[in-house]
Amino acid sequence: MSWLPAADPVLGDKRSCDALELVIVPRVRDLGDGFSVRRALPHGKRQMVGPFIFFDQMGPAVFRGGEGLDVRPHPHIGLATVTYLFEGEILHRDSLGTVQPIRPGAVNWMTAGRGIAHSERTPKEVRAAGGKLFGIQIWVALPKKDEEMDPAFAHTPAEMLPVIEDAGTRVRLIAGSLHGARSPVPTRSELFYADAKLEAGARCDVPADHEERAVFVAEGSVEVAGEAFVAGQLVILRPRKAAVVEARGQARLALLGGATMDGPRHIWWNLVSSSREQIEQAKADWASGRFPKVPGETEFIPLPGHEPAIPKYP
């Protein structure tokens, strides 16, 4: 997904509760055609949670027949994009030649490294019928030692992901490790990312195994440490403090976190790096057409401030 600089999400507040650190209420941004996102990271008071530097909830949106998502090719460096859907379908294409549809419960993990370009569109057959789209896209900052690695792409089907079930709670482990389980999705740092469904009254433990952790309420409402939170809120937990999430009704959560990153990152448009110079180089490379092309695509998103009348590849 492509990101343009915007005002910070609504400022969260520091919590006095021992288990809670910060609550972020993202701004809703309409990207056109009735498609909206809730952007929780980066935030004015918190750039990252572990290595997670960008968090967008996509939709839920309903497309009429003939409509769909059209994110033209755009560049990334220094990060991995992680796409996970609750509903709908997106067709991913990238400059490695990958053509991969993603459907609910599966994971598309694209490692940009020194540079990759990709597009995200509603497939033709899905576009013709119309339908829903609801999911999350996250960016994971790469460790400094891996920022210049070769780009890569990995798709992991839903049936390969571990599922942890207990008393009305069902947790699908998207990436990393949690509750003794480990996802097969390849990562470059120790982290966890999970999709949790809770029945009314069910509880979900968020252990203190990982230093930085957060809970995003995607649907429904929950209680954490005696405080209530509703859909759209990102709850940052205090380091090394175990927490329990209890559903007030049916709820769906994204659980995420990891070790504190090895230093802050610069983020501009879709480019992330520990080096300003690398971002400037990537900007120049994209503006001049030196980035690798996405096979099968002729359009692209221009570098902000360099928009031609009809954006085609140089």
SERO-4910 file (N, C-alpha, C, O; in steps of 0.05 Angstrom, whole numbers):
BEGIN
 pado doro    nc1    nc2    nc3   cac1   cac2   cac3    cc1    cc2    cc3    oc1    oc2    oc3
  Met    A     17    -24      0      0      0      0     18     25      0     39     25     12
  Ser    A      9     46    -13     24     70    -14     15     90      7     -8     92     13
  Trp    A     35    103     19     29    122     41     39    149     34     61    153     23
  Leu    A     22    169     39     30    197     35     30    211     62     13    205     79
  Pro    A     50    229     67     51    242     93     25    256     99     13    269     81
  Ala    A     16    255    124     -9    267    132     -6    275    161     13    269    175
  Ala    A    -26    289    171    -26    297    199    -26    272    216    -36    251    209
  Asp    A    -13    274    240    -12    252    258    -41    243    266    -59    259    266
  Pro    A    -44    217    272    -70    209    282    -76    224    308    -58    236    320
  Val    A   -101    223    316   -109    236    341    -90    227    363    -85    203    367
  Leu    A    -80    246    378    -60    240    399    -72    222    420    -94    226    430
  Gly    A    -57    201    426    -65    183    448    -59    196    475    -47    218    476
  Asp    A    -67    182    496    -61    193    522    -46    172    538    -50    148    535
  Lys    A    -27    182    555    -13    165    573    -32    154    594    -50    168    603
  Arg    A    -28    129    601    -47    117    620    -33    114    648     -9    109    650
  Ser    A    -49    117    668    -39    113    695    -39     84    703    -24     76    721
  Cys    A    -54     67    689    -55     39    695    -28     26    691    -14     33    672
  Asp    A    -21      7    708      5     -5    707     10    -21    681     32    -22    671
  Ala    A    -12    -32    669     -8    -48    645    -10    -33    619     -2    -43    598
  Leu    A    -20     -8    619    -25      7    595     -7     31    593     -2     45    613
  Glu    A      4     36    569     22     58    565     10     81    549     12    104    557
  Leu    A     -3     74    527    -13     95    509    -36     83    493    -36     60    486
  Val    A    -56    100    487    -78     92    470    -79    111    446    -79    135    449
  Ile    A    -79     99    422    -79    115    397   -106    111    384   -115     89    379
  Val    A   -118    133    377   -143    133    362   -137    143    334   -134    167    330
  Pro    A   -134    125    314   -126    133    288   -146    151    274   -170    150    280
  Arg    A   -137    167    256   -155    182    238   -165    164    216   -150    148    205
  Val    A   -189    168    208   -201    154    185   -195    170    161   -201    194    159
  Arg    A   -183    157    141   -176    171    116   -191    158     93   -189    134     89
  Asp    A   -205    173     78   -220    163     54   -201    164     30   -191    186     22
  Leu    A   -195    141     19   -177    139     -4   -192    140    -31   -180    137    -52
  Gly    A   -218    145    -29   -234    147    -53   -251    123    -58   -244    101    -49
  Asp    A   -273    126    -73   -291    104    -80   -302     90    -56   -307     66    -57
  Gly    A   -305    105    -34   -316     93    -10   -297     75      6   -305     62     25
  Phe    A   -271     75     -1   -251     59     12   -236     76     33   -224     96     26
  Ser    A   -236     67     57   -223     82     79   -203     65     94   -205     41     94
  Val    A   -184     78    107   -165     65    124   -164     79    151   -170    103    153
  Arg    A   -156     64    171   -150     75    197   -120     72    201   -110     50    203
  Arg    A   -106     95    204    -77     94    206    -69     99    235    -73    121    245
  Ala    A    -57     79    247    -49     81    275    -19     86    279    -11    100    298
  Leu    A     -2     76    261     26     81    262     36     90    235     25     81    214
  Pro    A     56    107    233     70    121    255     53    142    269     33    152    257
  His    A     60    148    293     44    166    310     63    187    322     86    182    326
  Gly    A     52    210    328     68    232    339     82    225    365    103    236    371
  Lys    A     70    207    381     82    200    406     94    172    406    106    163    426
  Arg    A     92    158    383    102    131    382    107    123    353     89    120    338
  Gln    A    133    121    345    139    115    317    134     85    312    123     78    291
  Met    A    143     68    331    142     39    326    132     24    351    134     35    373
  Val    A    122      0    346    118    -19    368    135    -43    360    128    -57    341
  Gly    A    157    -48    374    176    -67    364    186    -58    337    192    -34    333
  Pro    A    186    -76    317    194    -67    290    171    -57    273    176    -49    250
  Phe    A    146    -57    283    123    -48    268    122    -18    266    118     -5    286
  Ile    A    126     -7    242    128     22    238    105     35    224    103     59    222
  Phe    A     87     18    214     64     28    199     41      9    203     44    -15    202
  Phe    A     17     20    208     -7      3    213    -31     16    200    -39     38    208
  Asp    A    -42      3    180    -67     12    167    -88     -9    169    -83    -32    162
  Gln    A   -111     -3    179   -135    -20    176   -148    -12    150   -156     11    147
  Met    A   -151    -31    132   -163    -25    106   -193    -32    107   -200    -55    112
  Gly    A   -210    -13    103   -239    -18    104   -249    -21    133   -236    -11    151
  Pro    A   -272    -35    136   -286    -50    116   -299    -32     94   -311    -12    101
  Ala    A   -296    -41     69   -308    -27     47   -324    -46     30   -319    -70     30
  Val    A   -345    -36     17   -361    -52     -1   -359    -39    -29   -366    -16    -32
  Phe    A   -350    -55    -48   -347    -45    -76   -371    -55    -92   -379    -79    -90
  Arg    A   -382    -38   -108   -403    -46   -127   -390    -60   -150   -365    -58   -154
  Gly    A   -406    -75   -166   -395    -88   -189   -380    -69   -208   -391    -47   -214
  Gly    A   -356    -76   -216   -340    -58   -233   -321    -41   -218   -304    -28   -230
  Glu    A   -324    -39   -191   -306    -23   -175   -286    -41   -160   -290    -65   -157
  Gly    A   -265    -28   -150   -245    -43   -134   -222    -26   -126   -221     -2   -131
  Leu    A   -203    -39   -114   -178    -26   -105   -158    -25   -128   -155    -44   -142
  Asp    A   -146     -2   -131   -125      2   -152   -102     18   -140   -102     43   -142
  Val    A    -83      5   -129    -59     18   -119    -37     12   -140    -26    -10   -142
  Arg    A    -30     33   -155    -11     30   -177     17     24   -166     22     28   -142
  Pro    A     35     14   -183     62      8   -174     75     32   -159     73     55   -168
  His    A     89     26   -137    102     46   -121    126     32   -108    126      7   -106
  Pro    A    146     47    -98    170     35    -88    170     32    -57    156     45    -43
  His    A    187     13    -48    193     11    -19    223      5    -16    235     -8    -33
  Ile    A    234     14      6    261      5     15    260      2     45    244     14     59
  Gly    A    278    -15     56    284    -16     84    262    -28    102    263    -26    126
  Leu    A    243    -42     90    220    -52    106    209    -78     93    217    -85     71
  Ala    A    190    -90    107    174   -111     96    145   -103     98    137    -94    119
  Thr    A    130   -105     76    101   -101     77     87   -127     83     95   -148     72
  Val    A     68   -126    101     53   -150    109     24   -145    105     12   -128    118
  Thr    A     11   -160     87    -17   -157     81    -32   -181     91    -25   -204     86
  Tyr    A    -54   -176    106    -70   -197    118    -99   -188    116   -106   -166    125
  Leu    A   -116   -205    104   -144   -198    100   -163   -214    117   -159   -237    123
  Phe    A   -184   -200    127   -207   -212    140   -228   -220    120   -241   -241    122
  Glu    A   -232   -203     99   -251   -208     78   -240   -197     52   -224   -178     52
  Gly    A   -249   -209     30   -241   -198      3   -217   -211     -9   -207   -232      1
  Glu    A   -207   -199    -30   -183   -210    -44   -168   -187    -58   -180   -168    -68
  Ile    A   -142   -188    -57   -124   -169    -70   -104   -184    -87    -94   -205    -79
  Leu    A    -98   -174   -111    -78   -186   -128    -52   -169   -125    -52   -145   -131
  His    A    -31   -182   -116     -5   -170   -113     13   -176   -137     15   -199   -145
  Arg    A     26   -155   -148     46   -159   -168     71   -143   -159     68   -121   -148
  Asp    A     95   -153   -164    119   -138   -156    140   -141   -177    138   -156   -196
  Ser    A    162   -126   -173    184   -124   -192    201   -149   -193    219   -151   -209
  Leu    A    196   -168   -175    209   -194   -176    195   -213   -196    205   -234   -203
  Gly    A    172   -204   -206    156   -220   -224    134   -236   -210    120   -252   -222
  Thr    A    131   -231   -184    110   -245   -169     82   -236   -177     78   -212   -180
  Val    A     64   -255   -180     36   -249   -184     21   -267   -164     20   -292   -168
  Gln    A     10   -256   -143      0   -272   -121    -26   -260   -110    -25   -238    -98
  Pro    A    -49   -274   -114    -73   -265   -100    -71   -271    -70    -59   -291    -63
  Ile    A    -82   -254    -54    -83   -259    -25   -113   -259    -17   -128   -241    -24
  Arg    A   -119   -279     -1   -147   -283      9   -146   -285     39   -125   -287     51
  Pro    A   -170   -284     52   -171   -283     81   -155   -306     95   -157   -329     87
  Gly    A   -140   -298    115   -125   -317    131    -97   -323    121    -82   -335    136
  Ala    A    -91   -316     96    -64   -321     86    -47   -296     91    -57   -275    100
  Val    A    -21   -298     85     -2   -277     90     15   -271     65     27   -289     54
  Asn    A     15   -246     57     35   -237     37     56   -221     52     50   -200     63
  Trp    A     81   -231     52    103   -217     65    124   -210     44    138   -227     33
  Met    A    126   -184     38    144   -174     17    166   -159     30    162   -138     43
  Thr    A    191   -169     27    214   -155     39    227   -137     18    236   -147     -3
  Ala    A    226   -111     23    236    -92      3    267    -92      2    278    -90    -20
  Gly    A    280    -93     25    309    -92     25    319    -66     12    310    -44     18
  Arg    A    337    -69     -7    349    -46    -21    330    -33    -41    335    -11    -50
  Gly    A    307    -47    -48    288    -35    -65    270    -54    -80    280    -73    -93
  Ile    A    244    -49    -80    225    -65    -94    202    -47   -102    197    -27    -88
  Ala    A    187    -53   -123    163    -39   -130    140    -60   -131    145    -83   -139
  His    A    116    -51   -124     93    -70   -126     67    -55   -130     66    -31   -126
  Ser    A     47    -70   -139     20    -59   -142      1    -77   -127      7   -100   -122
  Glu    A    -22    -65   -120    -43    -80   -106    -70    -73   -119    -78    -49   -118
  Arg    A    -84    -92   -130   -108    -87   -144   -129   -108   -138   -122   -131   -130
  Thr    A   -154   -101   -142   -176   -121   -141   -175   -138   -166   -175   -126   -188
  Pro    A   -174   -164   -164   -173   -181   -188   -198   -177   -206   -219   -169   -196
  Lys    A   -195   -181   -232   -216   -175   -251   -242   -189   -245   -263   -177   -246
  Glu    A   -240   -215   -238   -265   -230   -233   -279   -221   -208   -303   -221   -206
  Val    A   -264   -213   -188   -275   -202   -163   -287   -175   -168   -309   -168   -158
  Arg    A   -273   -158   -183   -282   -132   -190   -309   -133   -205   -327   -116   -200
  Ala    A   -312   -152   -223   -337   -154   -239   -361   -159   -221   -382   -148   -226
  Ala    A   -357   -175   -200   -380   -182   -183   -384   -162   -160   -406   -160   -149
  Gly    A   -362   -147   -153   -364   -130   -129   -361   -146   -104   -360   -171   -104
  Gly    A   -359   -133    -82   -356   -147    -56   -342   -131    -35   -337   -107    -39
  Lys    A   -336   -144    -13   -324   -130     10   -293   -132     10   -282   -151     -2
  Leu    A   -280   -113     23   -252   -114     28   -247   -104     56   -255    -82     63
  Phe    A   -234   -120     72   -229   -113    100   -203   -128    109   -201   -152    106
  Gly    A   -184   -113    119   -159   -125    127   -140   -105    139   -147    -82    144
  Ile    A   -115   -114    142    -94    -97    154    -69    -99    138    -61   -121    129
  Gln    A    -56    -76    133    -29    -76    122    -11    -63    142    -16    -41    152
  Ile    A     11    -77    147     31    -68    167     58    -67    152     63    -83    134
  Trp    A     75    -48    160    102    -47    152    120    -55    175    116    -45    197
  Val    A    139    -72    170    158    -81    190    186    -70    182    196    -77    161
  Ala    A    197    -52    199    224    -42    193    244    -64    195    243    -81    213
  Leu    A    263    -64    176    284    -84    177    307    -76    195    312    -52    198
  Pro    A    320    -95    209    344    -88    224    364    -74    206    365    -79    182
  Lys    A    381    -58    218    401    -43    202    417    -61    184    423    -54    161
  Lys    A    425    -84    194    442   -102    179    428   -114    155    441   -124    136
  Asp    A    401   -112    154    386   -124    132    373   -103    114    359   -110     95
  Glu    A    378    -77    119    364    -57    103    372    -58     73    356    -50     56
  Glu    A    396    -68     67    405    -69     39    405    -97     28    418   -103      8
  Met    A    389   -115     41    388   -142     31    373   -144      4    359   -125     -4
  Asp    A    375   -166     -9    360   -171    -34    330   -171    -28    322   -182     -7
  Pro    A    314   -159    -45    285   -161    -41    275   -189    -44    287   -206    -57
  Ala    A    253   -195    -30    242   -222    -31    212   -221    -26    201   -201    -16
  Phe    A    198   -243    -33    169   -245    -29    163   -273    -19    173   -292    -29
  Ala    A    145   -274      1    136   -300     11    106   -299     16     96   -281     29
  His    A     92   -319      5     64   -323     10     60   -348     26     71   -369     20
  Thr    A     44   -345     48     39   -368     65      9   -373     67     -5   -355     76
  Pro    A     -1   -395     57    -30   -401     58    -40   -402     87    -25   -408    105
  Ala    A    -66   -397     90    -78   -397    116    -75   -423    131    -70   -424    155
  Glu    A    -77   -446    116    -75   -472    129    -48   -478    141    -45   -497    156
  Met    A    -28   -463    134     -1   -468    145      5   -452    170     25   -457    183
  Leu    A    -13   -434    178     -9   -418    201    -19   -432    227    -41   -443    226
  Pro    A     -4   -431    248    -14   -443    273    -39   -429    284    -42   -405    281
  Val    A    -57   -445    295    -81   -435    308    -82   -444    337    -79   -468    342
  Ile    A    -86   -425    355    -87   -431    383   -115   -426    393   -125   -404    390
  Glu    A   -128   -446    404   -156   -444    412   -159   -451    442   -147   -470    452
  Asp    A   -175   -435    456   -180   -440    484   -204   -424    494   -204   -400    493
  Ala    A   -225   -438    502   -248   -426    516   -259   -401    503   -260   -380    515
  Gly    A   -267   -403    478   -279   -381    464   -260   -362    451   -268   -341    440
  Thr    A   -234   -368    451   -213   -352    438   -199   -368    417   -191   -391    422
  Arg    A   -197   -356    393   -183   -370    371   -163   -351    359   -170   -330    349
  Val    A   -137   -358    362   -115   -340    354   -100   -353    330    -90   -375    333
  Arg    A   -100   -339    308    -84   -348    285    -57   -333    285    -57   -308    284
  Leu    A    -35   -347    288     -9   -334    290      1   -328    262      9   -346    247
  Ile    A      1   -302    255      8   -294    228     39   -296    224     48   -306    204
  Ala    A     54   -286    244     83   -286    242     95   -286    270     83   -277    289
  Gly    A    119   -297    272    134   -297    297    125   -319    316    115   -340    308
  Ser    A    128   -313    342    122   -334    363    103   -323    384    105   -299    392
  Leu    A     86   -340    394     67   -332    415     55   -358    427     48   -377    414
  His    A     54   -358    454     42   -380    469     55   -407    461     41   -427    459
  Gly    A     81   -407    456     95   -432    450     92   -441    421    105   -461    413
  Ala    A     77   -427    405     74   -433    376     92   -415    360     99   -393    369
  Arg    A     99   -423    336    115   -407    318    104   -409    289     99   -431    279
  Ser    A    101   -386    276     91   -385    249    114   -392    230    137   -386    235
  Pro    A    108   -404    207    129   -410    187    136   -386    170    154   -388    153
  Val    A    122   -364    173    128   -340    157    156   -330    163    162   -325    187
  Pro    A    173   -326    144    201   -317    149    202   -288    157    190   -271    144
  Thr    A    216   -282    179    220   -255    188    249   -250    193    265   -268    193
  Arg    A    256   -224    195    284   -216    199    290   -208    228    313   -202    235
  Ser    A    269   -208    245    273   -201    273    253   -216    290    233   -226    279
  Glu    A    258   -218    316    240   -233    333    215   -215    339    218   -193    349
  Leu    A    192   -226    334    167   -210    336    144   -229    339    147   -253    339
  Phe    A    120   -217    342     95   -233    340     74   -216    328     73   -191    332
  Tyr    A     56   -229    313     34   -216    299     12   -236    296     17   -257    284
  Ala    A    -12   -231    307    -33   -251    308    -60   -239    304    -64   -215    310
  Asp    A    -78   -255    294   -106   -248    290   -122   -264    310   -123   -289    309
  Ala    A   -136   -250    329   -150   -263    350   -180   -258    348   -188   -235    346
  Lys    A   -196   -279    349   -225   -277    350   -234   -286    378   -226   -307    388
  Leu    A   -251   -269    391   -260   -275    418   -291   -276    418   -304   -258    407
  Glu    A   -302   -296    431   -331   -296    437   -336   -278    461   -318   -271    476
  Ala    A   -361   -271    464   -368   -253    487   -359   -266    513   -364   -289    519
  Gly    A   -345   -250    529   -335   -260    555   -309   -275    554   -297   -281    575
  Ala    A   -299   -282    530   -274   -296    528   -250   -278    534   -252   -254    532
  Arg    A   -228   -291    542   -205   -276    550   -181   -285    533   -179   -308    525
  Cys    A   -163   -266    528   -139   -271    513   -114   -260    528   -113   -236    533
  Asp    A    -96   -277    535    -71   -268    548    -52   -257    528    -48   -268    506
  Val    A    -40   -234    536    -18   -223    520      7   -224    538     12   -205    554
  Pro    A     23   -245    535     45   -249    554     67   -228    550     68   -213    530
  Ala    A     85   -226    570    106   -206    570    131   -216    557    153   -205    561
  Asp    A    129   -238    541    153   -250    529    167   -230    510    192   -230    509
  His    A    152   -213    496    163   -193    478    163   -166    492    144   -159    506
  Glu    A    184   -151    488    187   -126    502    165   -105    497    154    -94    516
  Glu    A    159   -100    471    139    -81    464    115    -95    451    119   -113    434
  Arg    A     91    -88    460     67   -102    450     44    -82    448     42    -62    461
  Ala    A     25    -89    430      1    -72    426    -22    -90    418    -18   -112    408
  Val    A    -46    -80    424    -71    -94    417    -87    -74    400    -93    -52    410
  Phe    A    -95    -82    376   -112    -66    360   -140    -79    359   -142   -102    352
  Val    A   -160    -63    365   -188    -73    365   -199    -69    337   -205    -46    329
  Ala    A   -201    -91    321   -211    -89    294   -242    -89    293   -254    -75    277
  Glu    A   -254   -105    311   -283   -107    312   -291   -111    341   -277   -123    357
  Gly    A   -315   -100    348   -325   -104    375   -313    -86    396   -302    -65    389
  Ser    A   -315    -95    421   -303    -79    443   -292    -98    464   -301   -121    467
  Val    A   -272    -89    478   -258   -106    498   -251    -89    522   -253    -65    522
  Glu    A   -242   -103    543   -231    -91    567   -203   -100    571   -196   -124    568
  Val    A   -186    -81    578   -158    -87    585   -152    -72    611   -155    -48    612
  Ala    A   -144    -87    631   -137    -75    657   -160    -58    668   -155    -37    680
  Gly    A   -185    -66    663   -208    -52    674   -218    -29    657   -237    -16    664
  Glu    A   -204    -23    634   -213     -1    617   -225    -12    591   -216    -33    581
  Ala    A   -245      1    581   -259     -8    557   -247      5    532   -240     29    532
  Phe    A   -245    -11    510   -235     -1    485   -253    -12    463   -263    -34    464
  Val    A   -256      5    442   -274     -2    420   -259     -4    394   -236      3    392
  Ala    A   -273    -13    373   -261    -17    347   -247      8    337   -258     30    339
  Gly    A   -223      5    327   -207     27    317   -186     37    335   -171     55    327
  Gln    A   -185     27    360   -165     37    379   -141     18    380   -144     -6    380
  Leu    A   -117     30    382    -92     15    385    -83     20    414    -77     42    421
  Val    A    -81     -2    429    -74      0    457    -45     -9    461    -39    -33    456
  Ile    A    -27      9    469      1      2    473      4     -7    502     -3      7    520
  Leu    A     16    -30    506     20    -42    532     47    -34    543     66    -30    528
  Arg    A     50    -32    569     75    -26    581     95    -49    578     87    -72    579
  Pro    A    120    -43    574    140    -64    570    141    -83    594    139    -75    617
  Arg    A    143   -109    587    147   -130    607    124   -133    627    127   -144    648
  Lys    A    100   -122    620     77   -125    637     56   -143    623     45   -135    602
  Ala    A     51   -166    633     31   -184    621      3   -170    623     -2   -155    641
  Ala    A    -14   -176    604    -40   -164    603    -60   -185    594    -53   -204    581
  Val    A    -85   -180    601   -107   -198    593   -129   -181    579   -137   -160    590
  Val    A   -137   -189    556   -159   -176    541   -184   -192    544   -184   -217    540
  Glu    A   -206   -179    552   -232   -193    555   -252   -181    537   -256   -157    536
  Ala    A   -266   -198    521   -286   -188    502   -312   -182    516   -322   -197    532
  Arg    A   -323   -158    509   -349   -150    520   -372   -162    503   -395   -164    512
  Gly    A   -365   -168    479   -383   -182    460   -365   -196    441   -341   -198    447
  Gln    A   -374   -205    418   -356   -217    399   -336   -195    390   -344   -172    385
  Ala    A   -311   -202    388   -290   -183    382   -268   -195    365   -264   -220    365
  Arg    A   -255   -178    350   -232   -187    334   -209   -168    339   -213   -144    339
  Leu    A   -185   -179    343   -162   -163    351   -138   -170    333   -136   -192    322
  Ala    A   -120   -151    331    -93   -156    320    -74   -152    344    -74   -131    357
  Leu    A    -58   -173    349    -38   -172    370    -11   -170    357     -5   -185    338
  Leu    A      6   -152    367     32   -148    354     53   -138    373     47   -126    394
  Gly    A     78   -142    366    100   -131    382    126   -145    376    128   -161    357
  Gly    A    146   -138    392    173   -148    388    193   -133    405    185   -116    421
  Ala    A    218   -138    400    239   -124    415    241    -95    405    235    -89    382
  Thr    A    250    -77    422    255    -49    414    274    -49    390    294    -63    390
  Met    A    268    -32    371    284    -31    346    312    -21    352    316     -6    371
  Asp    A    331    -27    334    358    -19    338    362     10    328    379     16    311
  Gly    A    347     28    339    349     56    332    324     66    317    310     50    305
  Pro    A    320     93    317    297    104    302    300    101    272    322     95    262
  Arg    A    278    105    258    279    104    229    268    130    217    251    143    229
  His    A    279    136    194    268    158    178    247    146    160    251    125    148
  Ile    A    224    160    157    203    150    140    193    173    122    185    194    132
  Trp    A    194    169     96    184    189     77    169    174     55    180    157     42
  Trp    A    144    181     52    127    167     33    127    137     38    119    129     60
  Asn    A    137    121     20    138     92     24    166     81     30    171     58     27
  Leu    A    183    100     38    211     93     41    219     94     71    213    114     84
  Val    A    232     73     81    240     72    109    269     65    110    278     47     96
  Ser    A    285     79    126    313     73    129    324     86    154    314    106    164
  Ser    A    346     75    164    361     88    186    379    110    175    391    125    190
  Ser    A    381    112    148    398    131    135    382    151    118    367    142    100
  Arg    A    384    176    123    371    196    106    382    195     77    367    199     58
  Glu    A    408    189     75    420    188     49    407    166     32    404    169      8
  Gln    A    401    143     44    389    121     29    361    129     19    353    122     -3
  Ile    A    346    144     35    320    153     27    322    173      4    307    171    -16
  Glu    A    341    191      6    345    210    -16    353    196    -42    344    204    -64
  Gln    A    369    175    -40    377    160    -64    354    146    -76    350    145   -100
  Ala    A    337    134    -58    313    119    -68    294    139    -81    282    132   -102
  Lys    A    290    163    -70    273    183    -83    283    189   -111    267    190   -130
  Ala    A    309    193   -113    320    200   -140    317    177   -159    311    181   -183
  Asp    A    321    152   -149    319    129   -166    291    125   -177    287    119   -200
  Trp    A    271    130   -159    243    127   -168    235    149   -188    222    144   -208
  Ala    A    243    173   -182    236    196   -199    249    193   -227    237    202   -246
  Ser    A    272    180   -228    286    178   -254    280    151   -268    291    147   -290
  Gly    A    264    134   -256    258    109   -269    278     87   -265    278     68   -281
  Arg    A    296     90   -246    317     69   -242    308     46   -225    323     26   -223
  Phe    A    285     48   -212    275     25   -197    267      3   -216    259      8   -239
  Pro    A    269    -23   -208    259    -44   -225    229    -42   -230    214    -32   -213
  Lys    A    220    -50   -254    192    -47   -262    176    -71   -253    186    -93   -249
  Val    A    149    -67   -251    131    -89   -245    121   -100   -271    106    -86   -285
  Pro    A    127   -125   -278    118   -136   -304     87   -136   -305     73   -142   -286
  Gly    A     77   -128   -328     48   -127   -333     35   -101   -325     11    -98   -328
  Glu    A     51    -82   -314     41    -56   -306     53    -34   -323     77    -35   -329
  Thr    A     38    -14   -331     48      9   -346     45     34   -330     61     53   -334
  Glu    A     26     36   -311     22     59   -294     41     57   -270     52     36   -264
  Phe    A     44     80   -256     58     80   -231     50    105   -215     39    124   -226
  Ile    A     55    104   -189     50    128   -172     75    145   -173     96    136   -165
  Pro    A     73    170   -182     97    187   -183    107    194   -156     92    194   -136
  Leu    A    132    201   -154    143    212   -130    128    237   -123    125    255   -140
  Pro    A    119    241    -98    104    265    -91    120    290    -99    144    293    -93
  Gly    A    107    308   -113    120    332   -122    131    330   -150    141    349   -161
  His    A    129    305   -162    139    300   -189    118    288   -207    124    271   -223
  Glu    A     92    296   -203     70    283   -217     68    292   -246     63    315   -252
  Pro    A     73    273   -266     67    280   -294     37    279   -299     22    269   -282
  Ala    A     28    290   -322      0    291   -327    -12    263   -329    -33    257   -318
  Ile    A      2    244   -343     -6    217   -344     17    199   -335     36    196   -350
  Pro    A     16    189   -311     39    174   -300     42    147   -313     28    128   -308
  Lys    A     62    145   -331     70    120   -343    100    116   -337    114    135   -330
  Tyr    A    109     91   -339    137     86   -334    154    101   -355    146    102   -378
  Pro    A    176    112   -346    194    126   -365    204    107   -386    219    115   -404
***
